[in-house]
Amino acid sequence: MNDLPELCKQPKQLIDNVWRTGTGNAVTELVNPANGSVLARYAGASKSDLDDALESARKAFPHWRAIPAFNRGQVLRRAAALMRERIDIIASVLTQEEGKPLAEARSEVQITADMYDWFAEEGVRAYGRIVPARGPNLQQQVLREPVGVSAAFAAWNFPARNPGYKIAAALAAGCPLIVKPAEETPLTCLLLAQALIDAGMPPGVVNVVYGDAPAISEHLIASEVVRKITLTGSTRVGRLLAELAAKDTKKLTLELGGQAPVLVFDDADLDTAIPLLVASKFRNAGQTCISPTRFFVQEEAYESFIDAFARAAFALKLGDGLAAGTAMGPLVRRRRVADVRAFLDDAKARGARVLDGGQMSDPAGAFLAPVVVADLDDDAKLMHDEPFGPIIGVTPFKTLDEAVTRANHVPYGLAAYAFTRSLHNAHAVSEGLEAGMIGVNTCKISYPETPFGGVKASGYGSEGAIEGLDAFLVTKSVSMAY
């Protein structure tokens, strides 16, 4: 076993503010993807555990919604402060269970704490309004109220951010939450939950259950206690949860897959663009839903871009995320290496130009070095499906209209990027690209105060910003004669 806090050495479920061993039949091993060592073992939640979590959240709802929004925000602020105090411990656990470099893990914990603070402030602004009445002795008002008990399903690639963003918005809105962190990476979420308990969170407001993902999601979504569902995950899983939610017309937020295009124009400042793109692409070994992946480069800059990008990418140091100097860690599991290599096999079969840096790593780990694939057609697997790994496809374009049309030629619409010195180009891509988030001359597109979400097969609804709070509220119109 590795050096973990006691709470993570023998992972438990959190129900009604009590840590208890899961009573599910299956036992899951959590593995450090950098070296294959077993971090911990846990028994997942059974149906009985889930029913207890549902009952705990149901009982908590009337009390939590009645607490003034300012006081709910105080719990979030205290939890954020505790997360910052414990950042070294939380980030170390995150790196061990997911693989990303320690600096990235620290940044993730920090931005999650920032989100707690932001929603602590935004919760007091869940404003209603008075509507001017059509007659005397009549008052018409619009109220914004918490939707109720919510179920949150989080992906493994951001073990703090994914559950943390959902927790912050739900609690600020007055909604108790049952959180299911990914079965591959639940440990970080346990530490977030402990911070909330230590911050004074009442029992039942946040319950944490994990294990058999399909069984847990089906049971929670089918319960009449749950009135809102939120998911960060793949488009395939999103469609399954949408079907389940539709049976009882439950409110739903889906943050799903992406296949982010990058438009690099001839007039782009490559000295500025390439460091930003390399950092963004290979963050978390390319395992981010907003990772730039399909690169459309205007003809005059094409070869210069490929050469400079490849040199910068191949200079990244691979290794254990806890080791000093590591710039890119492993994929989350060894099986994902084969998944990403399938994109390379398809590209090679199409005669594409494949560039790699020849880096070798410990075979016990789930490592895959950055790869640049050039001269791809738009039908290639890499230009159509999400690789979720450290690989990019590059292809040339002639005109702006051509680039926008080709960039939109996928089912996804989460993030998109463009680099240009032209104000005309900047406005044209901002209006023409089909994506929920667009970065022009920047890859930083996600902040607590900005909405995070996509269009088309990338889902609907947003996390963060006022939209994130709205996702956990319902509207009530009251007309009163007197």
C-alpha positions as CSV (number, residue, x, y, z in Angstrom):
1,M,0.0,0.0,0.0
2,N,1.1,3.6,-0.6
3,D,1.3,6.5,1.8
4,L,-2.4,7.6,2.0
5,P,-4.5,9.3,4.7
6,E,-6.4,6.8,6.9
7,L,-9.7,7.8,5.2
8,C,-8.3,6.5,1.9
9,K,-6.5,3.4,3.0
10,Q,-9.8,1.6,3.6
11,P,-12.3,3.6,1.5
12,K,-15.8,3.8,2.8
13,Q,-19.2,5.2,1.7
14,L,-20.5,8.4,3.4
15,I,-24.1,8.2,4.4
16,D,-25.7,10.7,6.8
17,N,-22.3,12.0,7.8
18,V,-21.1,8.6,8.9
19,W,-18.3,6.7,7.1
20,R,-19.4,3.1,6.6
21,T,-18.0,0.1,4.7
22,G,-20.0,-0.7,1.6
23,T,-22.1,-3.8,1.7
24,G,-21.9,-4.6,-2.1
25,N,-20.6,-8.0,-3.2
26,A,-17.8,-6.9,-5.5
27,V,-14.4,-5.7,-4.2
28,T,-12.5,-3.2,-6.4
29,E,-8.8,-2.6,-6.4
30,L,-7.6,1.0,-6.9
31,V,-4.3,1.0,-8.8
32,N,-1.7,3.8,-9.2
33,P,-1.4,4.1,-13.0
34,A,2.3,5.2,-12.8
35,N,3.6,1.9,-11.4
36,G,0.7,-0.5,-11.2
37,S,0.8,-0.7,-7.3
38,V,-2.4,-1.3,-5.4
39,L,-3.4,1.8,-3.5
40,A,-6.5,0.4,-1.7
41,R,-9.4,-2.0,-2.0
42,Y,-13.1,-1.2,-1.3
43,A,-16.5,-2.8,-1.3
44,G,-19.0,-0.9,-3.4
45,A,-22.4,0.4,-2.3
46,S,-25.3,-2.1,-2.3
47,K,-28.9,-1.3,-2.9
48,S,-29.4,-1.1,0.8
49,D,-26.6,1.4,1.1
50,L,-28.2,3.5,-1.7
51,D,-31.6,3.4,0.0
52,D,-30.0,4.7,3.2
53,A,-28.3,7.5,1.2
54,L,-31.6,8.4,-0.4
55,E,-33.4,8.5,2.9
56,S,-30.6,10.5,4.5
57,A,-30.8,13.1,1.6
58,R,-34.6,13.2,1.7
59,K,-34.7,14.0,5.4
60,A,-32.0,16.6,5.0
61,F,-33.8,18.6,2.2
62,P,-36.4,20.5,4.3
63,H,-33.7,21.6,6.8
64,W,-31.0,22.5,4.3
65,R,-33.3,24.5,2.1
66,A,-34.6,26.5,5.1
67,I,-31.1,27.6,6.1
68,P,-30.4,31.1,4.7
69,A,-28.3,31.1,1.6
70,F,-25.7,33.2,3.4
71,N,-25.3,30.5,6.0
72,R,-25.1,27.7,3.5
73,G,-22.4,29.8,1.8
74,Q,-20.5,29.9,5.1
75,V,-20.2,26.1,5.1
76,L,-18.9,26.2,1.5
77,R,-16.4,28.9,2.5
78,R,-15.1,27.0,5.5
79,A,-14.8,23.8,3.4
80,A,-12.9,25.8,0.7
81,A,-10.5,27.0,3.3
82,L,-9.9,23.5,4.7
83,M,-9.3,22.2,1.2
84,R,-6.6,24.9,0.7
85,E,-5.0,24.0,4.1
86,R,-5.0,20.3,3.1
87,I,-4.0,20.9,-0.5
88,D,-0.7,18.9,-0.2
89,I,-2.5,15.8,1.1
90,I,-5.5,16.0,-1.3
91,A,-3.2,16.7,-4.4
92,S,-1.0,13.7,-3.5
93,V,-3.9,11.4,-3.3
94,L,-5.3,12.7,-6.5
95,T,-2.0,12.2,-8.3
96,Q,-1.7,8.6,-7.0
97,E,-5.2,7.5,-8.0
98,E,-5.4,9.4,-11.4
99,G,-1.8,9.9,-12.5
100,K,-1.6,13.6,-13.4
101,P,1.5,15.6,-12.2
102,L,1.4,17.0,-8.7
103,A,1.3,20.6,-10.0
104,E,-1.8,19.9,-12.0
105,A,-3.4,18.1,-9.0
106,R,-2.7,21.1,-6.8
107,S,-4.2,23.4,-9.4
108,E,-7.3,21.3,-9.7
109,V,-7.9,21.3,-5.9
110,Q,-7.3,25.1,-5.9
111,I,-9.8,25.8,-8.6
112,T,-12.4,23.5,-6.9
113,A,-12.0,25.5,-3.7
114,D,-12.4,28.7,-5.8
115,M,-15.7,27.3,-7.1
116,Y,-16.9,26.7,-3.6
117,D,-16.1,30.3,-2.7
118,W,-17.8,31.6,-5.9
119,F,-21.0,29.7,-5.3
120,A,-21.0,30.6,-1.7
121,E,-21.4,34.2,-2.9
122,E,-23.7,33.4,-5.8
123,G,-26.2,31.5,-3.7
124,V,-27.4,34.7,-2.1
125,R,-28.3,36.0,-5.6
126,A,-30.9,33.4,-6.5
127,Y,-33.2,36.3,-7.1
128,G,-36.9,36.2,-7.9
129,R,-38.8,39.2,-9.1
130,I,-42.1,41.2,-8.8
131,V,-44.1,41.4,-11.9
132,P,-46.2,44.6,-12.4
133,A,-49.8,43.5,-11.9
134,R,-52.6,44.1,-14.4
135,G,-55.1,45.2,-11.7
136,P,-55.4,46.6,-8.2
137,N,-55.2,44.3,-5.1
138,L,-53.0,41.8,-7.0
139,Q,-49.4,40.9,-6.5
140,Q,-47.5,38.7,-8.9
141,Q,-44.1,37.3,-8.0
142,V,-41.6,34.8,-9.4
143,L,-39.7,32.7,-6.9
144,R,-36.5,30.7,-7.5
145,E,-36.4,27.6,-5.3
146,P,-34.2,24.5,-4.9
147,V,-35.2,21.6,-7.1
148,G,-34.6,19.1,-4.4
149,V,-32.4,16.0,-3.8
150,S,-30.0,15.6,-6.6
151,A,-27.8,12.8,-7.9
152,A,-24.3,13.6,-9.3
153,F,-22.2,11.3,-11.4
154,A,-18.6,12.3,-11.9
155,A,-15.9,11.1,-14.3
156,W,-12.5,9.9,-13.3
157,N,-10.3,12.5,-15.2
158,F,-10.8,15.3,-12.6
159,P,-11.4,13.6,-9.3
160,A,-11.7,16.9,-7.4
161,R,-13.2,19.2,-10.0
162,N,-15.9,16.9,-11.4
163,P,-17.7,16.2,-8.1
164,G,-16.6,19.5,-6.5
165,Y,-18.3,21.7,-9.1
166,K,-21.6,19.8,-8.6
167,I,-21.4,19.9,-4.8
168,A,-20.7,23.7,-4.8
169,A,-23.7,24.6,-7.0
170,A,-26.1,22.1,-5.4
171,L,-25.4,23.1,-1.8
172,A,-25.5,26.9,-2.6
173,A,-28.9,26.4,-4.2
174,G,-30.2,24.5,-1.2
175,C,-30.2,20.9,-2.6
176,P,-28.8,17.9,-0.8
177,L,-26.7,15.7,-3.1
178,I,-25.8,12.1,-3.5
179,V,-22.5,12.0,-5.2
180,K,-21.1,9.0,-7.1
181,P,-17.4,9.6,-7.9
182,A,-15.9,7.4,-10.6
183,E,-15.2,3.9,-9.4
184,E,-11.6,4.3,-10.6
185,T,-10.9,7.4,-8.6
186,P,-13.1,7.8,-5.5
187,L,-10.5,8.8,-3.0
188,T,-10.2,12.5,-3.7
189,C,-13.9,12.9,-3.3
190,L,-13.8,11.3,0.1
191,L,-11.4,14.1,1.2
192,L,-13.7,16.8,-0.2
193,A,-16.6,15.3,1.7
194,Q,-14.5,15.2,5.0
195,A,-13.7,18.9,4.5
196,L,-17.5,19.6,4.3
197,I,-18.2,17.6,7.4
198,D,-15.4,19.5,9.3
199,A,-16.8,22.7,7.9
200,G,-20.2,22.0,9.7
201,M,-22.2,20.4,7.0
202,P,-25.4,18.9,8.5
203,P,-26.0,15.1,8.1
204,G,-27.4,14.0,4.8
205,V,-26.6,17.1,2.8
206,V,-23.8,15.3,0.9
207,N,-23.7,11.5,0.7
208,V,-20.9,9.7,-1.2
209,V,-21.5,6.3,-2.8
210,Y,-19.6,4.4,-5.4
211,G,-19.0,1.0,-6.9
212,D,-21.0,-0.7,-9.7
213,A,-21.8,2.4,-11.9
214,P,-24.7,1.1,-13.9
215,A,-26.5,-0.4,-10.9
216,I,-26.0,2.7,-8.8
217,S,-27.1,5.1,-11.5
218,E,-30.2,3.1,-12.3
219,H,-31.2,2.8,-8.7
220,L,-30.7,6.4,-7.8
221,I,-32.3,7.9,-11.0
222,A,-35.4,5.6,-10.6
223,S,-36.0,6.8,-7.0
224,E,-38.8,9.3,-6.5
225,V,-36.6,11.1,-4.0
226,V,-34.2,12.3,-6.7
227,R,-35.4,15.3,-8.7
228,K,-32.3,16.4,-10.5
229,I,-29.4,14.5,-12.2
230,T,-26.1,15.8,-13.3
231,L,-23.3,13.9,-15.1
232,T,-19.8,14.5,-16.3
233,G,-19.0,11.6,-18.5
234,S,-19.0,10.1,-22.0
235,T,-21.7,10.8,-24.6
236,R,-22.6,7.1,-24.6
237,V,-23.2,7.2,-20.8
238,G,-25.0,10.5,-21.1
239,R,-27.5,9.1,-23.5
240,L,-28.2,6.2,-21.2
241,L,-28.8,8.5,-18.2
242,A,-31.0,10.8,-20.3
243,E,-33.2,7.8,-21.2
244,L,-33.5,6.9,-17.5
245,A,-34.2,10.5,-16.5
246,A,-36.8,11.0,-19.2
247,K,-39.0,8.2,-17.7
248,D,-39.9,10.6,-14.9
249,T,-39.1,13.9,-16.6
250,K,-36.3,14.7,-14.2
251,K,-34.2,17.8,-14.6
252,L,-30.8,16.9,-16.2
253,T,-27.4,18.5,-16.8
254,L,-25.0,16.6,-19.1
255,E,-21.4,17.6,-19.6
256,L,-20.2,15.0,-22.1
257,G,-17.5,14.2,-24.7
258,G,-15.7,16.7,-26.9
259,Q,-13.5,16.7,-30.0
260,A,-12.1,20.2,-29.8
261,P,-10.9,21.8,-33.1
262,V,-8.1,24.3,-33.3
263,L,-8.0,26.8,-36.2
264,V,-4.5,28.2,-36.7
265,F,-4.4,31.0,-39.3
266,D,-1.4,32.1,-41.3
267,D,-1.2,35.3,-39.3
268,A,-1.1,33.6,-35.9
269,D,1.7,34.3,-33.5
270,L,3.2,30.7,-33.3
271,D,5.7,31.7,-30.6
272,T,2.7,32.5,-28.3
273,A,0.3,29.9,-29.6
274,I,2.4,26.7,-29.5
275,P,3.3,26.9,-25.7
276,L,-0.3,27.5,-24.9
277,L,-1.5,24.6,-27.1
278,V,1.1,22.1,-25.9
279,A,0.3,22.9,-22.3
280,S,-3.4,22.6,-22.9
281,K,-3.2,19.5,-25.1
282,F,-1.0,17.4,-22.8
283,R,-2.5,18.5,-19.5
284,N,-3.6,15.3,-17.8
285,A,-2.0,13.4,-20.7
286,G,-4.7,14.6,-23.0
287,Q,-7.5,13.2,-20.9
288,T,-9.7,16.3,-20.7
289,C,-13.0,16.8,-22.5
290,I,-11.9,20.3,-23.7
291,S,-8.5,19.0,-24.9
292,P,-7.5,20.6,-28.3
293,T,-7.2,17.6,-30.7
294,R,-8.1,18.4,-34.3
295,F,-5.7,21.0,-35.7
296,F,-6.6,22.9,-38.8
297,V,-3.6,24.9,-39.9
298,Q,-3.7,27.4,-42.8
299,E,-1.4,26.3,-45.6
300,E,1.4,28.9,-45.3
301,A,1.9,28.1,-41.6
302,Y,1.3,24.3,-41.9
303,E,4.8,22.9,-41.9
304,S,6.2,25.5,-39.5
305,F,3.5,24.7,-37.0
306,I,4.0,20.9,-37.2
307,D,7.8,21.3,-36.7
308,A,7.5,23.7,-33.7
309,F,4.6,21.9,-32.0
310,A,6.3,18.5,-32.3
311,R,9.6,19.8,-30.8
312,A,7.8,21.4,-27.9
313,A,5.6,18.3,-27.3
314,F,8.5,15.8,-27.4
315,A,10.5,17.9,-24.9
316,L,7.9,17.1,-22.2
317,K,9.2,14.8,-19.5
318,L,7.1,11.7,-18.8
319,G,7.0,10.1,-15.4
320,D,5.3,9.5,-12.1
321,G,3.2,12.5,-11.2
322,L,4.8,12.7,-7.8
323,A,8.4,12.8,-9.2
324,A,10.1,16.2,-9.5
325,G,10.2,17.6,-13.1
326,T,7.4,15.4,-14.5
327,A,5.5,17.3,-17.1
328,M,3.1,14.6,-18.1
329,G,2.0,11.6,-16.2
330,P,0.4,8.3,-17.3
331,L,-3.0,7.5,-18.7
332,V,-5.5,6.5,-16.0
333,R,-5.3,2.8,-16.7
334,R,-3.1,0.6,-18.9
335,R,-6.0,-0.5,-21.0
336,R,-6.4,3.1,-22.2
337,V,-3.0,2.9,-23.9
338,A,-4.4,0.4,-26.4
339,D,-7.5,2.5,-26.9
340,V,-5.4,5.5,-27.9
341,R,-3.0,3.4,-30.1
342,A,-6.1,2.4,-32.1
343,F,-6.2,5.9,-33.4
344,L,-2.6,5.6,-34.5
345,D,-3.2,2.3,-36.2
346,D,-6.1,3.9,-38.2
347,A,-3.9,6.9,-39.2
348,K,-1.1,4.7,-40.3
349,A,-3.4,2.6,-42.4
350,R,-4.5,5.8,-44.2
351,G,-0.9,6.8,-45.0
352,A,-0.7,9.7,-42.5
353,R,2.6,11.1,-41.3
354,V,3.3,10.0,-37.7
355,L,5.8,11.9,-35.6
356,D,6.8,10.8,-32.1
357,G,9.6,11.6,-29.7
358,G,10.7,8.0,-29.1
359,Q,10.3,8.3,-25.3
360,M,10.3,5.0,-23.4
361,S,8.7,4.5,-20.0
362,D,8.4,2.0,-17.3
363,P,6.2,-0.8,-18.8
364,A,4.5,-1.2,-15.5
365,G,2.9,2.1,-15.9
366,A,0.2,3.3,-18.3
367,F,2.4,5.7,-20.2
368,L,2.1,6.9,-23.8
369,A,4.3,9.7,-25.1
370,P,2.9,12.6,-27.2
371,V,2.2,11.8,-30.8
372,V,1.6,14.2,-33.7
373,V,-0.2,12.8,-36.8
374,A,-0.1,15.0,-39.9
375,D,-1.7,15.0,-43.3
376,L,-5.0,13.4,-42.1
377,D,-8.3,13.4,-44.0
378,D,-11.4,14.4,-42.1
379,D,-12.7,10.8,-42.2
380,A,-9.8,9.5,-40.1
381,K,-10.7,8.2,-36.6
382,L,-8.6,10.8,-35.0
383,M,-10.4,13.6,-36.8
384,H,-13.9,12.3,-35.9
385,D,-13.8,10.4,-32.5
386,E,-12.4,11.6,-29.2
387,P,-9.0,9.9,-28.5
388,F,-8.8,11.1,-24.8
389,G,-5.1,10.8,-24.9
390,P,-1.8,12.6,-25.8
391,I,-2.3,12.6,-29.6
392,I,-3.3,15.2,-32.1
393,G,-4.2,15.2,-35.8
394,V,-3.1,18.1,-38.1
395,T,-4.5,18.9,-41.5
396,P,-4.1,22.0,-43.7
397,F,-6.9,24.4,-44.9
398,K,-7.1,27.2,-47.4
399,T,-10.0,29.5,-46.4
400,L,-11.8,30.6,-43.2
401,D,-15.1,29.2,-44.4
402,E,-13.5,25.9,-45.2
403,A,-11.9,25.6,-41.8
404,V,-15.1,26.4,-39.9
405,T,-17.2,24.0,-42.0
406,R,-14.7,21.2,-41.4
407,A,-14.3,22.0,-37.7
408,N,-18.1,21.7,-37.3
409,H,-18.2,18.4,-39.1
410,V,-18.4,16.2,-36.0
411,P,-21.3,15.4,-33.6
412,Y,-19.5,17.2,-30.7
413,G,-19.6,20.8,-29.7
414,L,-17.9,21.4,-26.3
415,A,-14.8,23.5,-26.9
416,A,-13.0,25.1,-29.8
417,Y,-10.0,27.3,-30.2
418,A,-8.6,29.7,-32.8
419,F,-5.3,31.6,-33.1
420,T,-5.1,34.7,-35.3
421,R,-4.1,38.4,-35.3
422,S,-7.1,39.3,-37.4
423,L,-10.1,40.8,-35.7
424,H,-12.3,39.7,-38.6
425,N,-11.1,36.1,-38.2
426,A,-11.7,36.2,-34.5
427,H,-15.3,37.4,-34.8
428,A,-16.0,35.0,-37.7
429,V,-14.8,31.9,-35.7
430,S,-16.6,33.1,-32.5
431,E,-19.9,33.2,-34.4
432,G,-19.3,30.3,-36.8
433,L,-17.9,27.5,-34.6
434,E,-20.5,25.2,-33.0
435,A,-19.2,24.9,-29.5
436,G,-20.3,25.9,-26.0
437,M,-16.9,27.4,-25.2
438,I,-14.5,29.1,-27.5
439,G,-11.0,30.4,-26.9
440,V,-9.4,32.9,-29.3
441,N,-5.7,33.3,-28.8
442,T,-6.0,31.5,-25.4
443,C,-6.7,28.0,-24.2
444,K,-7.9,29.1,-20.8
445,I,-11.7,28.9,-21.1
446,S,-12.9,27.6,-17.8
447,Y,-13.3,29.7,-14.7
448,P,-15.8,29.6,-11.7
449,E,-17.5,32.7,-13.1
450,T,-18.0,31.4,-16.7
451,P,-20.4,28.7,-17.9
452,F,-18.9,25.3,-18.7
453,G,-21.0,23.2,-21.1
454,G,-21.5,22.2,-24.7
455,V,-23.9,21.7,-27.6
456,K,-24.9,18.9,-29.9
457,A,-23.6,15.5,-28.6
458,S,-21.5,17.2,-26.0
459,G,-24.5,17.6,-23.8
460,Y,-26.7,20.4,-22.4
461,G,-26.8,22.7,-19.4
462,S,-23.8,24.3,-17.8
463,E,-21.7,24.1,-14.7
464,G,-20.1,27.2,-13.2
465,A,-21.4,30.8,-13.4
466,I,-25.0,31.8,-12.8
467,E,-26.1,29.0,-15.2
468,G,-24.6,26.5,-12.8
469,L,-26.7,27.7,-9.9
470,D,-29.8,27.9,-12.1
471,A,-29.4,24.2,-12.9
472,F,-30.4,23.4,-9.3
473,L,-33.3,25.8,-9.1
474,V,-36.9,25.7,-10.3
475,T,-39.3,28.6,-11.0
476,K,-42.5,29.2,-9.1
477,S,-45.0,31.9,-10.2
478,V,-47.3,33.2,-7.4
479,S,-50.3,35.4,-8.1
480,M,-51.9,36.7,-4.9
481,A,-55.1,38.7,-4.6
482,Y,-55.8,40.7,-1.5
